[in-house]
């Protein structure tokens, strides 16, 4: 990249950062509402934070545990390689703390847009024969919107984006000593005055930007230019020469993955779910704050006329149950002032119900209460409530597969990777220790099992913790096939492998104890008396069933709606009297 081209790239950063400012402002405001007033004292009062509940509930259903992968191939020659590749990918996901980064990435998609950066990073450079030998490791990092920039003139993500990059902090001493950086450029590096001064980060450290730095840091940019297939590194306040320009040798799309849940036509930035939730949540909390103020102002006092002041004071001082004589008992009465307005309370309850509905039926999704009177109706409602979650899971699954494929790409071409893995032997309880990817063949020669190009492998990578068919669902399908297909075939002489079946269930249910209960490879003994086990016919289980309809009372939604109607009509929920 020549000097003129580099200067044009550097000059494009600031205007595109400004174009992203409105989205960053909305993100900061949404985070302020999400965290509430007790997170570093940065938010307004939110007595009923429905937004936080919606985010936590949705995040739990999208990224609740460490993703794992299954490597499936239809090529028999690649089954062994696919099994070992599966072990290597899962080991890599654990080492790079993919669960943590994936959760942050998913959370970013709920509030704005998710950006994940995948590649190799140099961790050390020992000298061999006076030549540096870079040691690299795979990394996968969720990039926050405050630190990300790209070509905002593009209408959709892909080849239309002329550049994309992120900024990050590096110790100044490390940057100045980096032999891979241009000597002229690194000598001009200086410490950043106020590193990390982003709007969303200001919530937890509003006064920290002017504090003395323990370690001097410099702010750097990594920018990928697809047209030239290069990654350029330079300082935010750098000179005319970049610190480093390297040829990108990874997947064609570059190191960044860009994902969002709700696309907007002719606009590259998606519409985050939180943007559709926050207004209702603000209204709900404003109403409850107002109701709280009304309740605080409420008071009950005794009043009397001017002629009966002495009688009133006597009544006030009298203990409960005592008998006193007053001149005019009817002149004294209790009067209440202020208090919660019933119509405002009814409206607040209605808005709360609308929040529950708008945010994906939180009561049902979070398991806070039943929505129907019978189990069958409950299951139908739960399936409907999960329809939107299922759509979001599909978007997340597609994006996650692309990220894992990049990790697999770097594993395939990584020059120094070496794992000690444990390979279970199918049909047994034996686990074989292996090394990957370099192993010894039958003649004692070291061979690399990663043969050919990455694109030649007909292996489908499926993150099963994210996909529609989870291990639990696979186990259910397997049990159905065993009951309805395999057992009828056993009646005509087919001998199924019971231990392989139990081993599959042990894997899908994550219950290794099954192997202890039924030890593998034991000799089967026919039942005494020569008789076989009587199996119930599929679809005709033994026993009698009685169907009962049991009333479970009103659902929370129906009860809340009834209270709202009563309050709005000026009636009380207890007596119904005007």
DAKAJO-V678898 format. One record per backbone hydrogen bond with DSSP energy under -0.5 kcal/mol. CO is the residue of the C=O (numbers start at 0). NH is the residue of the N-H. Records with the same first field share a line. If there is no record, write none. Layout:
BEGIN
CO=NH ; NH
END
This chain:
BEGIN
1=5
2=6
3=7
4=8
5=9
6=10
7=11
8=12
9=12 ; 13
10=14
11=15
12=16
13=17
14=18
15=19
17=20
19=23
20=24
21=25
22=26
23=27
24=28
25=29
26=30
27=31
28=32
29=33
30=34
31=35
35=38
37=39
38=41
43=36
47=49
48=52
49=53
50=54
51=55
52=56
53=57
54=58
55=59
56=60
57=61
58=62
67=463 ; 464
69=71 ; 461
71=459
73=75
74=77
75=78
77=81
78=82
79=83
80=84
81=85
82=86
83=87
84=88
85=89
86=90
87=91
88=92
89=93
90=94
91=95
92=97
93=96
96=100
97=101
98=102
99=103
100=104
101=105
102=106
103=107
104=108
105=109
106=110
107=111
109=273
113=258
114=142
115=256
116=140
118=138
120=122 ; 136
123=134
125=132
127=130
130=127
131=133
132=125
133=135
134=122 ; 123
136=120
138=118
140=116
142=114
143=146
144=147
146=166
148=164
149=151
150=153
157=160
159=161
162=150
163=223
164=148
165=221
167=219
169=217
170=174
171=175
172=176
173=177
174=177
176=178
177=180
181=185
182=186
183=187
184=187
185=188
193=196
195=197
197=201
199=202
200=203 ; 204
204=207
207=210
215=171
216=191
217=169 ; 219
218=235
219=167
220=233
221=165
222=231
223=163 ; 225
224=227 ; 228 ; 229
228=247
229=224 ; 231
230=245
231=222
232=242 ; 243
233=220
234=237
242=181
243=232
245=230
250=253
254=117
256=115
258=113
260=262
261=270
263=266
266=263
269=271
270=261
271=274 ; 275
272=275 ; 276
273=276 ; 277
276=280
277=281
278=282
279=283
280=284
281=285
282=286
283=287
284=288
285=289
286=290
287=291
288=292
289=293
290=294
291=295
292=296
293=297 ; 338
298=336
300=334
302=332
304=307
305=308
307=311
308=312
309=313
310=314
311=315
312=316
313=317
314=317
318=321
327=330
328=331
332=302
334=300
336=298
340=344
341=345
342=346
343=347
344=348
345=349
346=350
347=351
348=352
349=353
350=354
351=355
352=356
353=357
354=358
355=360 ; 361
356=359
360=364
361=365
362=367 ; 368
363=366
369=555
373=377
374=378
375=379
376=380
377=381
378=382
379=383
380=384
381=385
383=386 ; 387
384=388
385=389
386=390
387=391
388=392
389=393
390=394
391=395
392=396
393=397
394=398
395=399
396=400
397=401
398=402
399=403
400=404
401=405
402=406
403=407
404=408
405=409
406=410
407=411
408=412
409=413
418=420 ; 435
420=433
421=423
422=431
423=425
424=427
429=424
430=432
431=422
433=420
435=418
436=438 ; 448
438=446
440=443
444=440
446=438 ; 448
448=450
452=455
453=456
455=457
456=458
457=73 ; 459
458=460
459=71 ; 461
460=462
461=69 ; 463
462=465 ; 466
467=469
469=473
470=474
471=475
472=476
473=477
474=478
475=479
476=480
477=481
478=482
479=483
480=484 ; 485
481=486
484=488
485=489
486=490
488=491 ; 493
489=492
493=495
495=497
496=500
497=501
498=502
499=503
500=504
501=505
502=506
503=507
504=508
505=510
510=513
511=514 ; 515
512=515 ; 516
513=517
516=518
518=521
526=529
532=534
536=539
545=547
547=549
548=550
554=558
555=559
556=560
557=561
558=562
559=563
560=564
561=565
562=566
563=567
564=568
565=570
566=569
571=575
576=571
END
